[in-house]
Amino acid sequence: MTNRGTPLVEMRDISISFGGIKAVDHVTVDLYPGEVVGLLGHNGAGKSTLIKCLSGAYQPDAGDIYINGQRVEINNPRDARAQNIETIYQTLALADNLDAASNLFLGREIVNTLGFVDETKMEAETRKIMARLNPNFRKFNVPVSALSGGQRQSVAIARAVYFNAKILIMDEPTAALGPHETQMVSELIQELKAQGLGIFLIEHDIHNVMKLCDRASVMKNGQLVGTVNVNEVTDEDILGMIILGKKPAKAA
């Protein structure tokens, strides 16, 4: 499944509290190149808080983050991007009135020698990255508001990959999508895996976890219940981890 050398990411013994409540309590998770690790748990379990420590949105009270075996400081989203970590939130953070290329390069526009935005070059680069990720994408010259949910995900993912993401955090990428759109996003994730990216997938749908993830890390009440290989457990096993907070005996 993965090359068990040095993890791409290791979050070691991470803790963070808010107002005396431990949102994340001594949690350790890791991620290898070409792997998808699902992060599961009820609302309030701590999974989103944990991952926000990696994206730079929060700073942990204790614990360390290692990228390719080197301890790093991630104090803000800029630090995370410097470590080739990109986050795709449920909201996607797209500008609805702009087309795919303008969204891809939003805030990082390509300019020509005169200092003007080079829209032709930006569209050419967008077509190039889309050909790699989603060859069926054709709607380059319409506002992203006119795109389907899966196509919008394609734009958000392309933006992350174009700017050299090696570690991708995806927050419920198929939420509110229909079966066809969900399949499109699934294929995108498989393509990213094949290209060697590591993906943390925050997910509520256990069926998506079983389909898309190599491993699943389950949290409950801020603590890590355990991490299991998805091909060694059933969806009932994972559901038991989420509800009961117990790792299945066969995966212990």
Secondary structure, 3 states (H helix, E strand, C coil): CCCCCCCCEEEEEEEEEECCEEEEEEEEEEECCCCEEEEECCCCCCHHHHHHHHHCCCCCCEEEEEECCEEECCCCHHHHHHCCEEEECCCCCCCCCCCHHHHHCCCCCCECCCCCECHHHHHHHHHHHHHHHCCCCCCCCCCHHHCCHHHHHHHHHHHHHHCCCCEEEEECCCCCCCHHHHHHHHHHHHHHHHCCCEEEEECCCHHHHHHHCCEEEEEECCEEEEEEEHHHCCHHHHHHHHHHCCCCHHHC
